[in-house]
């Protein structure tokens, strides 16, 4: 595991391993907030590029946020039952599969 290598290296420099976890969590939350907020910034460019109505774009974004909230309890239950690694790896696999599926 990476933690077994990283913790002693940080300890030699006088840094507790918990601060590495805080930094990774912060960067993850920052990236997630950016990904969730980015479509709001892109409303006008999407409207100009594709000629879509702002209501259509906003409706799609609202549906995405609704589904995000509705899936959360099920994701939490799956994480408790199977563990975070298995669920996150499976989710990433589905995302990669779906991304490849749409291109063909």
DRENDO-1510 file (C-alpha; in Angstrom, 1 decimal, always signed):
<recs>
REC; n; res; u; v; w
REC; 1; UNK; +0.0; +0.0; +0.0 .
REC; 2; UNK; +1.1; +3.5; -0.7 .
REC; 3; UNK; +0.2; +4.6; +2.9 .
REC; 4; UNK; +2.9; +2.3; +4.2 .
REC; 5; UNK; +5.5; +4.1; +2.1 .
REC; 6; UNK; +4.2; +7.6; +2.5 .
REC; 7; UNK; +3.6; +7.7; +6.2 .
REC; 8; UNK; +7.2; +7.1; +7.3 .
REC; 9; UNK; +8.5; +9.5; +4.6 .
REC; 10; UNK; +6.2; +12.2; +5.9 .
REC; 11; UNK; +7.1; +11.4; +9.5 .
REC; 12; UNK; +10.8; +11.9; +8.8 .
REC; 13; UNK; +9.9; +15.4; +7.7 .
REC; 14; UNK; +7.8; +16.0; +10.8 .
REC; 15; UNK; +4.4; +15.9; +8.9 .
REC; 16; UNK; +1.6; +13.7; +10.2 .
REC; 17; UNK; +0.1; +11.3; +7.6 .
REC; 18; UNK; -3.3; +12.8; +8.4 .
REC; 19; UNK; -2.3; +16.0; +6.7 .
REC; 20; UNK; -1.8; +14.0; +3.4 .
REC; 21; UNK; -5.3; +12.7; +3.8 .
REC; 22; UNK; -6.6; +16.2; +4.4 .
REC; 23; UNK; -4.8; +17.5; +1.2 .
REC; 24; UNK; -6.2; +14.6; -0.9 .
REC; 25; UNK; -9.7; +15.1; +0.4 .
REC; 26; UNK; -9.5; +18.9; -0.3 .
REC; 27; UNK; -8.3; +18.4; -3.8 .
REC; 28; UNK; -11.0; +15.8; -4.4 .
REC; 29; UNK; -13.7; +18.1; -3.1 .
REC; 30; UNK; -12.3; +21.0; -5.1 .
REC; 31; UNK; -12.4; +18.9; -8.3 .
REC; 32; UNK; -16.0; +17.7; -7.5 .
REC; 33; UNK; -17.2; +21.2; -6.9 .
REC; 34; UNK; -15.7; +22.4; -10.1 .
REC; 35; UNK; -17.2; +19.6; -12.1 .
REC; 36; UNK; -20.7; +20.2; -10.5 .
REC; 37; UNK; -20.5; +24.0; -11.0 .
REC; 38; UNK; -18.9; +24.1; -14.5 .
REC; 39; UNK; -22.1; +23.6; -16.5 .
REC; 40; UNK; -23.5; +26.7; -14.9 .
REC; 41; UNK; -20.6; +28.7; -16.4 .
REC; 42; UNK; -21.1; +27.1; -19.7 .
REC; 43; UNK; -24.8; +28.0; -20.1 .
REC; 44; UNK; -24.3; +30.9; -22.5 .
REC; 45; UNK; -21.6; +29.2; -24.6 .
REC; 46; UNK; -23.8; +26.1; -25.0 .
REC; 47; UNK; -26.7; +28.3; -25.9 .
REC; 48; UNK; -24.6; +30.1; -28.5 .
REC; 49; UNK; -22.9; +27.1; -30.0 .
REC; 50; UNK; -25.9; +24.7; -30.3 .
REC; 51; UNK; -28.8; +27.2; -30.2 .
REC; 52; UNK; -30.4; +25.4; -27.2 .
REC; 53; UNK; -32.9; +27.3; -25.0 .
REC; 54; UNK; -31.6; +28.2; -21.5 .
REC; 55; UNK; -34.6; +26.3; -20.0 .
REC; 56; UNK; -33.6; +23.1; -21.8 .
REC; 57; UNK; -30.1; +23.3; -20.6 .
REC; 58; UNK; -31.1; +24.2; -17.1 .
REC; 59; UNK; -33.7; +21.4; -17.0 .
REC; 60; UNK; -31.0; +18.9; -18.0 .
REC; 61; UNK; -28.7; +20.2; -15.3 .
REC; 62; UNK; -31.5; +20.1; -12.7 .
REC; 63; UNK; -32.3; +16.5; -13.7 .
REC; 64; UNK; -28.6; +15.6; -13.3 .
REC; 65; UNK; -28.6; +17.1; -9.8 .
REC; 66; UNK; -31.8; +15.3; -8.9 .
REC; 67; UNK; -30.4; +12.0; -10.0 .
REC; 68; UNK; -27.2; +12.7; -8.2 .
REC; 69; UNK; -29.1; +13.1; -5.0 .
REC; 70; UNK; -31.4; +10.1; -5.6 .
REC; 71; UNK; -28.5; +7.7; -6.2 .
REC; 72; UNK; -26.5; +8.8; -3.1 .
REC; 73; UNK; -28.3; +6.6; -0.6 .
REC; 74; UNK; -27.9; +3.5; -2.8 .
REC; 75; UNK; -24.3; +4.3; -3.4 .
REC; 76; UNK; -23.7; +4.6; +0.4 .
REC; 77; UNK; -25.4; +1.3; +1.0 .
REC; 78; UNK; -23.3; -0.4; -1.7 .
REC; 79; UNK; -20.2; +1.1; -0.1 .
REC; 80; UNK; -21.1; -0.2; +3.3 .
REC; 81; UNK; -21.7; -3.7; +1.9 .
REC; 82; UNK; -18.9; -4.1; -0.6 .
REC; 83; UNK; -16.4; -1.4; +0.4 .
REC; 84; UNK; -15.4; +1.8; -1.1 .
REC; 85; UNK; -12.7; +0.4; -3.5 .
REC; 86; UNK; -15.0; -2.0; -5.2 .
REC; 87; UNK; -17.9; +0.5; -5.6 .
REC; 88; UNK; -15.6; +3.3; -6.9 .
REC; 89; UNK; -13.7; +1.0; -9.2 .
REC; 90; UNK; -17.1; -0.4; -10.5 .
REC; 91; UNK; -18.4; +3.1; -11.0 .
REC; 92; UNK; -15.3; +4.2; -12.9 .
REC; 93; UNK; -15.6; +1.1; -15.1 .
REC; 94; UNK; -19.2; +1.9; -15.9 .
REC; 95; UNK; -18.2; +5.5; -16.8 .
REC; 96; UNK; -15.4; +4.3; -19.1 .
REC; 97; UNK; -17.7; +1.7; -20.7 .
REC; 98; UNK; -20.5; +4.2; -21.2 .
REC; 99; UNK; -18.1; +6.8; -22.7 .
REC; 100; UNK; -16.8; +4.3; -25.2 .
REC; 101; UNK; -20.3; +3.0; -25.9 .
REC; 102; UNK; -21.6; +6.5; -26.9 .
REC; 103; UNK; -18.7; +7.0; -29.4 .
REC; 104; UNK; -19.5; +4.0; -31.5 .
</recs>
